[in-house]
Amino acid sequence: MADPASGALRIRRHGSFELALPPADAFKLFTAEGEKLWVPGWSPILLGPLPQQAGLVFLTGDGAEHTIWTVIDHDPVAGRVCYSRVTPASRAGFVRVQVTPANGGSRVAVEYDLTALDGEGAALQSWSPEYFSGMMAEWQSRILALPAEVRASLGDLVV
């Protein structure tokens, strides 16, 4: 939906999925370092020390997909993290993740709130609800495919 005042395209998408992992372990998978375990090509450049906390900035991607991330909120006890993300060539907004106990494992709720930075909103045209639902299913599948030894070592991971 385009913002009536500016004409900029803004989308909000949310979804969730379950993991057979304790919430504290599942939470680590949605940090700058933790995503290395399951996101192909994810190689953030951290501009600050670990453990991750509010204010940490990191960079991902290159060319048109170069993205600047800032940790806005990071609360492992509450299972909550929020990132600001700016891809200067196309879009900016927030990514929020909430991990809660569910069915002996975890429920991961994800929200994207993005605004297009280009005039036509081309970068967000493909972000349909169906696309986002498929993205959530892919995330779940990639995490479930982690080798047992990786899942077992999540408790030791410093993020």
Secondary structure by P-SEA (a helix, b strand, c coil): cccccccbbbbbbbbcccccccaaaaaaaacccccccccccccccccccccccccbbbbbbccccbbbbbbccccccccbbbbbbbccccbbbbbbbbbbbcccbbbbbbbbbbbbccccccccccccaaaaaaaaaaaaaaaaaccaaaaaacccccc
